[in-house]
Amino acid sequence: MTETTQVTQADREAAADYGAFRLFSGLASEGIREGRADNNDLVQAFARHRTQVLAGHRALVEADLDWLAVAKIAGEHGIRYRTNKALVQFLNAVAALKETDKP
């Protein structure tokens, strides 16, 4: 049996939206949104995906990359920041993650 993953409201919303679109009625989606189906396979799949993505982001941040170089490479591949201020905000947000978002 698979261990359950702690579910956030964002997981519930994503599962409910997907389920309402693809799988089941609005009534079932409402129950998911209200937290009455946190052990549901679909809700758990969204929760596991979120935790795996966050773990990957943490590993990337902790890799001690030169984020200015990363931003420049991103620019070479078409990712643009509207202003230098936006680039500085991005780099500051990454630095803040490195300092505060440890597992």
C-alpha positions as CSV (number, residue, x, y, z in Angstrom):
1,M,0.0,0.0,0.0
2,T,1.3,3.5,-0.9
3,E,1.9,5.9,2.0
4,T,-0.3,8.9,2.0
5,T,1.2,12.3,1.3
6,Q,0.1,15.4,3.2
7,V,-2.4,17.3,1.0
8,T,-2.6,21.1,0.5
9,Q,-5.6,23.1,-0.7
10,A,-3.7,23.6,-4.0
11,D,-3.5,19.8,-4.4
12,R,-7.3,19.6,-3.8
13,E,-8.1,22.4,-6.2
14,A,-6.0,20.8,-9.0
15,A,-7.5,17.4,-8.5
16,A,-11.0,18.8,-8.3
17,D,-10.5,20.8,-11.5
18,Y,-9.0,18.0,-13.4
19,G,-11.6,15.5,-12.1
20,A,-14.5,17.8,-12.9
21,F,-13.1,18.2,-16.4
22,R,-12.3,14.6,-17.1
23,L,-13.7,12.1,-14.6
24,F,-16.6,12.9,-12.3
25,S,-19.4,15.2,-11.3
26,G,-19.3,18.6,-9.7
27,L,-20.5,17.1,-6.5
28,A,-17.5,14.9,-6.2
29,S,-15.2,17.8,-7.1
30,E,-16.9,19.8,-4.3
31,G,-16.0,17.1,-1.8
32,I,-12.4,17.1,-2.9
33,R,-12.2,20.9,-2.6
34,E,-13.6,20.6,1.0
35,G,-10.9,18.1,2.0
36,R,-13.3,15.1,2.3
37,A,-11.2,13.0,-0.1
38,D,-7.6,13.6,0.7
39,N,-6.9,9.8,0.4
40,N,-8.4,9.7,-3.1
41,D,-5.8,8.4,-5.6
42,L,-6.1,11.5,-7.8
43,V,-5.7,13.9,-4.9
44,Q,-2.7,11.9,-3.7
45,A,-1.2,11.9,-7.2
46,F,-1.3,15.7,-7.2
47,A,0.2,15.9,-3.7
48,R,3.0,13.5,-4.6
49,H,3.8,15.4,-7.7
50,R,4.0,18.7,-5.7
51,T,6.3,17.2,-3.1
52,Q,8.6,15.7,-5.8
53,V,8.7,19.0,-7.7
54,L,9.5,20.9,-4.5
55,A,12.3,18.4,-3.7
56,G,13.7,18.9,-7.1
57,H,13.6,22.7,-6.7
58,R,15.3,22.5,-3.4
59,A,18.1,20.3,-4.8
60,L,18.6,22.8,-7.7
61,V,18.7,25.7,-5.3
62,E,21.1,23.9,-3.0
63,A,23.4,23.0,-5.9
64,D,25.1,26.4,-5.4
65,L,24.7,27.5,-9.0
66,D,25.8,30.9,-10.2
67,W,22.2,32.2,-10.7
68,L,23.3,35.2,-12.7
69,A,24.9,32.9,-15.2
70,V,21.7,30.8,-15.1
71,A,19.6,33.9,-15.9
72,K,22.0,34.9,-18.8
73,I,21.7,31.4,-20.2
74,A,17.9,31.6,-19.9
75,G,18.1,34.8,-21.9
76,E,20.0,33.0,-24.6
77,H,17.1,30.6,-24.9
78,G,14.4,33.2,-25.2
79,I,13.5,33.7,-21.6
80,R,13.3,37.4,-21.0
81,Y,12.8,39.7,-18.0
82,R,10.8,42.8,-18.8
83,T,13.2,44.9,-16.8
84,N,16.5,44.6,-14.9
85,K,14.4,45.0,-11.8
86,A,12.5,41.8,-12.7
87,L,15.8,40.0,-13.1
88,V,17.1,41.3,-9.7
89,Q,13.8,40.2,-8.1
90,F,14.1,36.7,-9.6
91,L,17.7,36.4,-8.3
92,N,16.7,37.7,-4.9
93,A,13.9,35.2,-4.7
94,V,16.2,32.3,-5.6
95,A,18.7,33.5,-2.9
96,A,15.9,33.7,-0.4
97,L,14.9,30.1,-1.2
98,K,18.4,29.0,-0.6
99,E,18.4,30.6,2.8
100,T,14.9,29.6,4.0
101,D,13.5,26.7,2.0
102,K,15.5,23.8,3.4
103,P,13.8,20.5,3.8
